[in-house]
Amino acid sequence: MENNLSLTLDALASSGIVLSNEQKSAFTVSIPLKKAEAALKSLSLFGKIAASNGKDYFIAEGKGKAYYFDNKLVAETKFFYTQDCVKWLDLNPVDEETSKRCLTINTTMSGDPSQVYTVTEPAPKAEGAAEAAAEEGAEPAAEEAEEPAEVSFEYTELQRLQTMIQDIKKDSSIAPKGAYITTGDNDLILNKAFAGLEYPEKLESYVLAGESKTLADGLPGSWSLHYDSFSSTAVVRNLLWPGHAFYYSGETNSWGSLYFGAGMKNTEFIFMR
């Protein structure tokens, strides 16, 4: 389901998720244009990653076909970023090693896409050289015997940005329970028969997309839910990712989410329990 940006912003304004009138007007034009240009089924605003120089990164998530493979949700998903709300640029995927190392960087984004970060690790031990020398009965040279204490890797801010987005998405892709179904071709599609939630005020009514367990089955206390019976609207906040919020409206049977934050996970949360 493609987020309705206007409905989502209205529902999440109380959570501090707001855009200026100029930004909203720009997105009304630029997002549909990028969707058509990239030939995507949907393109929605994912959120904003704050930068120290004020040039924040706005992120859009584009989706193609989604399906289950080996009991896991697989989606043709692309991410784009903009700093002027008009020109959307591609964010390239990163490999697993890059992702792991980028997650060790704990500084605020600079706002400069060309910014380079250095990650150092203990150097791997050279096992083969020492064993070969021992077999030949030779003593390794002093220079060869001394191994570097650590090795360095350089990553760009855009690689960090892609890693942040994937990490946030993994823990926050909320959907109303029963809103999506799997077809015989293993496609994950919107359930046209979904008539709404019976108990929108309960965490048991929401799941992470692609999973059968509800939010109530997750880490205790990691979700905060507020239900307004007057407007029939529930707002779920993710306490692991401060700045992420999801809404569900029983009145319009609509839902959506946005993340507006620094891209920093609340790693102290588990120790606060």
C-alpha positions as CSV (number, residue, x, y, z in Angstrom):
1,M,0.0,0.0,0.0
2,E,1.3,3.4,-1.0
3,N,1.4,5.9,1.9
4,N,-1.0,8.8,1.6
5,L,1.4,11.5,2.7
6,S,-1.2,14.0,3.7
7,L,-3.2,11.5,5.8
8,T,0.1,10.2,7.4
9,L,1.4,13.7,8.3
10,D,-2.0,14.7,9.8
11,A,-2.1,11.5,11.9
12,L,1.6,11.8,13.1
13,A,1.9,15.5,13.7
14,S,1.4,14.9,17.4
15,S,4.5,12.7,17.3
16,G,6.6,15.6,16.0
17,I,6.6,14.5,12.4
18,V,5.9,17.6,10.4
19,L,6.9,19.2,7.0
20,S,6.8,22.8,6.0
21,N,4.2,23.8,3.4
22,E,7.0,24.3,0.9
23,Q,8.3,20.8,1.5
24,K,4.8,19.2,1.1
25,S,4.2,21.1,-2.1
26,A,7.5,20.0,-3.5
27,F,6.9,16.3,-2.6
28,T,3.4,16.5,-4.2
29,V,5.2,17.0,-7.5
30,S,8.6,15.3,-7.2
31,I,7.5,11.9,-5.8
32,P,5.0,11.1,-8.6
33,L,7.6,12.2,-11.2
34,K,10.3,10.0,-9.7
35,K,7.9,7.1,-9.5
36,A,7.1,7.3,-13.2
37,E,10.7,7.9,-14.1
38,A,11.8,4.8,-12.2
39,A,8.8,2.7,-13.4
40,L,7.9,1.7,-9.9
41,K,4.6,0.3,-8.6
42,S,4.7,2.7,-5.6
43,L,6.9,5.4,-4.2
44,S,6.4,6.8,-0.7
45,L,8.2,9.1,1.6
46,F,10.1,6.9,4.1
47,G,11.2,9.7,6.3
48,K,14.1,12.1,7.1
49,I,17.6,11.5,8.5
50,A,18.8,14.6,10.3
51,A,22.3,16.0,9.4
52,S,24.5,18.2,11.5
53,N,24.9,20.9,8.7
54,G,21.1,21.2,8.4
55,K,21.0,19.6,4.9
56,D,18.9,16.7,6.1
57,Y,18.3,13.6,3.9
58,F,14.7,12.9,2.9
59,I,14.3,9.3,1.9
60,A,11.7,7.7,-0.4
61,E,11.0,4.0,-0.7
62,G,10.1,2.5,-4.1
63,K,8.5,-0.9,-4.4
64,G,8.0,-3.4,-7.2
65,K,6.8,-6.9,-6.8
66,A,6.8,-8.5,-3.2
67,Y,6.8,-12.2,-2.6
68,Y,7.6,-14.9,-0.1
69,F,10.7,-17.1,-0.7
70,D,11.9,-19.8,1.8
71,N,9.4,-18.4,4.4
72,K,10.9,-14.9,4.1
73,L,9.5,-11.7,2.6
74,V,11.5,-10.7,-0.5
75,A,10.7,-7.3,-2.1
76,E,12.0,-5.5,-5.1
77,T,12.7,-2.3,-3.2
78,K,14.8,0.7,-4.0
79,F,15.6,3.8,-2.0
80,F,16.2,7.4,-3.1
81,Y,17.3,10.5,-1.3
82,T,16.9,14.2,-1.8
83,Q,18.2,17.3,0.2
84,D,16.1,19.8,-1.7
85,C,12.8,17.9,-1.9
86,V,12.9,18.1,-5.7
87,K,15.7,16.1,-7.2
88,W,15.7,12.4,-6.1
89,L,18.9,10.4,-6.4
90,D,19.5,6.7,-6.2
91,L,20.9,5.0,-3.1
92,N,22.9,1.9,-4.1
93,P,22.6,-1.3,-2.2
94,V,25.5,-2.3,0.2
95,D,26.9,-5.7,0.9
96,E,26.7,-7.4,4.3
97,E,30.3,-6.6,5.3
98,T,29.8,-2.9,4.4
99,S,26.6,-2.8,6.4
100,K,28.1,-4.4,9.5
101,R,31.0,-1.9,9.5
102,C,28.9,1.1,8.8
103,L,26.7,0.2,11.8
104,T,29.7,0.7,14.1
105,I,29.9,4.4,13.2
106,N,28.0,6.3,15.9
107,T,28.1,9.9,14.7
108,T,25.4,12.1,13.3
109,M,25.3,12.4,9.6
110,S,27.2,15.4,8.3
111,G,24.9,16.3,5.4
112,D,27.7,15.9,2.9
113,P,27.1,12.9,0.6
114,S,30.8,12.7,-0.2
115,Q,31.9,12.6,3.4
116,V,34.2,9.6,4.0
117,Y,34.3,7.6,7.3
118,T,37.0,5.3,8.4
119,V,36.4,2.1,10.3
120,T,39.3,0.2,11.9
121,E,39.4,-3.4,12.9
122,P,42.0,-5.8,14.4
123,A,44.1,-7.2,11.6
124,P,43.4,-10.9,10.7
125,K,46.1,-13.2,11.8
126,A,48.3,-14.6,9.0
127,E,48.1,-18.3,9.9
128,G,49.5,-19.8,6.7
129,A,52.8,-17.9,6.6
130,A,53.9,-18.9,10.1
131,E,52.9,-22.6,9.6
132,A,54.8,-22.8,6.3
133,A,58.0,-21.4,7.9
134,A,57.7,-23.8,10.7
135,E,57.4,-26.8,8.3
136,E,60.6,-25.7,6.4
137,G,62.4,-25.2,9.7
138,A,63.1,-21.5,9.0
139,E,62.6,-18.6,11.4
140,P,60.3,-15.9,10.0
141,A,62.0,-12.5,9.4
142,A,61.3,-9.9,12.0
143,E,59.5,-7.7,9.6
144,E,57.3,-10.6,8.4
145,A,56.7,-11.8,12.0
146,E,55.2,-8.4,13.0
147,E,51.6,-8.2,11.9
148,P,49.8,-4.9,11.6
149,A,47.7,-4.2,14.7
150,E,44.7,-3.1,12.7
151,V,43.3,-2.5,9.3
152,S,41.2,0.4,8.0
153,F,38.1,0.6,5.7
154,E,36.6,3.7,4.2
155,Y,32.9,4.2,3.6
156,T,30.9,7.1,2.2
157,E,28.0,8.9,3.9
158,L,25.7,7.5,1.3
159,Q,26.7,3.9,2.2
160,R,26.0,4.8,5.8
161,L,22.7,6.2,4.8
162,Q,21.6,3.1,3.0
163,T,22.7,1.0,6.0
164,M,20.7,3.1,8.4
165,I,17.6,2.9,6.3
166,Q,17.8,-0.9,6.1
167,D,18.4,-1.2,9.9
168,I,15.4,1.0,10.7
169,K,13.1,-0.7,8.2
170,K,14.0,-4.2,9.6
171,D,12.5,-3.1,13.0
172,S,9.7,-0.9,12.0
173,S,7.8,-2.2,8.9
174,I,4.4,-2.3,10.7
175,A,1.1,-3.4,9.1
176,P,-2.4,-4.1,10.4
177,K,-2.8,-7.8,11.0
178,G,-4.6,-9.3,8.0
179,A,-4.1,-6.3,5.7
180,Y,-1.8,-8.4,3.4
181,I,-2.1,-11.9,2.0
182,T,0.1,-14.2,0.0
183,T,-1.1,-15.4,-3.4
184,G,-0.6,-18.8,-5.0
185,D,2.4,-17.3,-6.8
186,N,3.9,-16.2,-3.5
187,D,3.2,-12.6,-4.1
188,L,2.5,-10.4,-1.1
189,I,-0.5,-8.2,-1.9
190,L,-3.0,-6.0,-0.3
191,N,-6.0,-8.0,1.0
192,K,-9.0,-6.5,-0.7
193,A,-11.3,-8.2,1.8
194,F,-9.6,-6.5,4.8
195,A,-12.4,-4.6,6.4
196,G,-10.4,-3.1,9.2
197,L,-9.2,-4.0,12.7
198,E,-11.6,-5.1,15.4
199,Y,-9.3,-4.0,18.2
200,P,-7.1,-1.2,16.9
201,E,-6.2,-0.2,20.5
202,K,-4.2,-3.4,21.0
203,L,-0.7,-4.3,20.0
204,E,-1.9,-7.7,19.1
205,S,-3.6,-6.1,16.0
206,Y,-0.3,-5.2,14.4
207,V,2.5,-7.1,12.9
208,L,5.9,-6.5,11.3
209,A,5.4,-6.9,7.6
210,G,6.2,-10.5,6.5
211,E,6.0,-11.9,10.0
212,S,3.2,-13.8,11.7
213,K,4.1,-12.6,15.3
214,T,2.3,-9.5,16.5
215,L,4.0,-6.5,18.1
216,A,2.8,-7.8,21.5
217,D,5.0,-10.8,20.9
218,G,8.1,-8.7,20.5
219,L,10.5,-7.2,23.1
220,P,8.3,-6.0,26.0
221,G,7.9,-2.3,26.2
222,S,9.5,-1.6,22.8
223,W,6.2,-0.2,21.4
224,S,4.0,2.6,22.7
225,L,0.4,2.7,21.4
226,H,-2.0,5.6,21.8
227,Y,-5.6,5.2,20.7
228,D,-8.0,8.1,20.1
229,S,-11.5,6.8,20.2
230,F,-13.0,10.1,19.0
231,S,-11.1,9.9,15.7
232,S,-10.7,6.1,15.7
233,T,-7.0,6.5,15.2
234,A,-4.2,4.5,16.7
235,V,-0.6,5.8,16.8
236,V,2.2,3.3,17.5
237,R,5.7,4.6,18.4
238,N,8.8,2.6,18.1
239,L,10.9,3.1,21.2
240,L,13.9,1.2,19.7
241,W,14.0,3.8,17.0
242,P,13.0,7.2,18.5
243,G,11.4,9.2,15.7
244,H,9.5,6.4,14.0
245,A,5.7,6.3,14.2
246,F,2.9,4.4,12.5
247,Y,-0.8,5.2,12.4
248,Y,-4.0,3.3,11.7
249,S,-7.3,4.9,11.1
250,G,-10.4,2.9,11.6
251,E,-12.5,5.7,10.1
252,T,-10.8,5.6,6.7
253,N,-9.2,2.1,7.0
254,S,-5.9,3.6,6.1
255,W,-2.4,3.4,7.6
256,G,1.1,4.6,7.1
257,S,4.4,5.4,8.9
258,L,7.3,7.8,8.8
259,Y,10.7,8.1,10.4
260,F,12.1,11.5,11.4
261,G,15.3,11.1,13.4
262,A,19.0,11.0,13.5
263,G,19.2,7.3,12.4
264,M,20.4,6.2,15.8
265,K,19.0,3.1,17.5
266,N,18.2,3.2,21.2
267,T,20.8,0.6,22.1
268,E,20.4,1.4,25.8
269,F,16.7,0.4,25.7
270,I,17.2,-3.3,26.5
271,F,19.3,-2.3,29.6
272,M,16.6,0.1,30.8
273,R,14.1,-2.8,31.1
